[in-house]
């Protein structure tokens, strides 16, 4: 098992102006807020509004984030697309920009067979020299990577997995299939940090960490130090925070939490809409009750 990315890696938001244009300054504000608090960033993914971005906009996000972090922490760029050439175009740009690794969901909207998926990732792997990771997100893609397919992707050069199946059983099956190989397993939710850590995950991609990174880092550090009593307590807090951040679209809620923390994080892109004043006040009250604001 490989540990290239250790620690907490928020799937960073992309900021937009109120009329929906990419907002470079606010995107840099978010990266600036996070860069000294976490161990890496995952950009242009689900929280990063990747499916709402044109290829050229993804390149603008990559440029903005890389300019801001200045190599201080590793950055993983998600390049997933409905068609292969768009993913390759962004992946090549990301490599030139100094990105640490590329990630991609399987091609979505259409349900693809194994041959299609293997061909997609083979072309992506062949297009860049940086590591390529498969992002398993059945909720948004519509289908899941199986352990046997993951083994085939490993055989063609895929070097790691971000798993957002939200199932420890599924995560275990992936580890059981490839845990003895030079392959990395990253858990894609704060909901399963303790369990995934026990199974071998050392990279944690957590949506809660976008706006409340300190608490997810504390949870990770408790796992690292073997303080499982503290880790269990913080895992419960992470679950409560996760529930709160889903009172509306988690992207919109996260923008609001950042605003409450004094970060100018711009706006979500339509069709996501900002929280109402009443919901923001409810959010603020609940965060204070939990002692995180």
DAPEMO-V585452 format. One record per residue. N is the residue number from 1. PSI is psi as a letter, one per 40 degrees, with the letter a starting at -180 (NA if undefined). Layout:
n->[N | N]
psi->[PSI | PSI]
This chain:
n->[1 | 2 | 3 | 4 | 5 | 6 | 7 | 8 | 9 | 10 | 11 | 12 | 13 | 14 | 15 | 16 | 17 | 18 | 19 | 20 | 21 | 22 | 23 | 24 | 25 | 26 | 27 | 28 | 29 | 30 | 31 | 32 | 33 | 34 | 35 | 36 | 37 | 38 | 39 | 40 | 41 | 42 | 43 | 44 | 45 | 46 | 47 | 48 | 49 | 50 | 51 | 52 | 53 | 54 | 55 | 56 | 57 | 58 | 59 | 60 | 61 | 62 | 63 | 64 | 65 | 66 | 67 | 68 | 69 | 70 | 71 | 72 | 73 | 74 | 75 | 76 | 77 | 78 | 79 | 80 | 81 | 82 | 83 | 84 | 85 | 86 | 87 | 88 | 89 | 90 | 91 | 92 | 93 | 94 | 95 | 96 | 97 | 98 | 99 | 100 | 101 | 102 | 103 | 104 | 105 | 106 | 107 | 108 | 109 | 110 | 111 | 112 | 113 | 114 | 115 | 116 | 117 | 118 | 119 | 120 | 121 | 122 | 123 | 124 | 125 | 126 | 127 | 128 | 129 | 130 | 131 | 132 | 133 | 134 | 135 | 136 | 137 | 138 | 139 | 140 | 141 | 142 | 143 | 144 | 145 | 146 | 147 | 148 | 149 | 150 | 151 | 152 | 153 | 154 | 155 | 156 | 157 | 158 | 159 | 160 | 161 | 162 | 163 | 164 | 165 | 166 | 167 | 168 | 169 | 170 | 171 | 172 | 173 | 174 | 175 | 176 | 177 | 178 | 179 | 180 | 181 | 182 | 183 | 184 | 185 | 186 | 187 | 188 | 189 | 190 | 191 | 192 | 193 | 194 | 195 | 196 | 197 | 198 | 199 | 200 | 201 | 202 | 203 | 204 | 205 | 206 | 207 | 208 | 209 | 210 | 211 | 212 | 213 | 214 | 215 | 216 | 217 | 218 | 219 | 220 | 221 | 222 | 223 | 224 | 225 | 226 | 227 | 228 | 229 | 230 | 231 | 232 | 233 | 234 | 235 | 236 | 237 | 238 | 239 | 240 | 241 | 242 | 243 | 244 | 245 | 246 | 247 | 248 | 249 | 250 | 251 | 252 | 253 | 254 | 255 | 256 | 257 | 258 | 259 | 260 | 261 | 262 | 263 | 264 | 265 | 266 | 267 | 268 | 269 | 270 | 271 | 272 | 273 | 274 | 275 | 276 | 277 | 278 | 279 | 280 | 281 | 282 | 283 | 284 | 285 | 286 | 287 | 288 | 289 | 290 | 291 | 292 | 293]
psi->[h | i | g | d | h | h | a | h | g | i | g | i | i | h | i | i | i | d | e | e | i | h | g | d | d | d | d | d | d | d | d | d | d | d | d | e | e | i | e | i | i | h | i | f | a | d | d | e | f | d | e | e | h | i | d | d | d | d | d | d | d | d | d | d | d | d | d | d | d | f | e | d | i | i | h | h | h | h | e | i | i | e | i | d | d | d | d | d | d | d | d | d | d | d | d | d | e | e | i | d | i | i | i | h | i | i | h | a | c | i | h | i | i | d | d | d | d | d | d | d | d | d | d | d | d | e | e | i | e | i | i | h | i | h | h | h | g | d | d | d | d | e | i | i | h | i | d | d | d | d | d | d | d | d | d | e | e | h | e | i | h | h | h | f | e | f | h | d | d | d | d | d | d | d | d | d | d | e | d | e | i | g | i | i | h | h | h | f | i | e | d | f | d | d | d | d | d | d | e | e | h | e | h | h | h | h | d | d | e | d | d | f | d | d | d | d | d | d | d | d | d | d | d | d | e | e | g | d | d | d | d | d | d | d | d | d | d | d | d | d | d | d | d | d | e | f | e | a | h | d | d | d | d | d | d | d | d | d | d | d | e | e | h | g | e | a | i | i | h | h | e | i | i | i | i | i | d | d | d | d | d | d | d | d | d | d | d | d | d | e | f | e | NA]
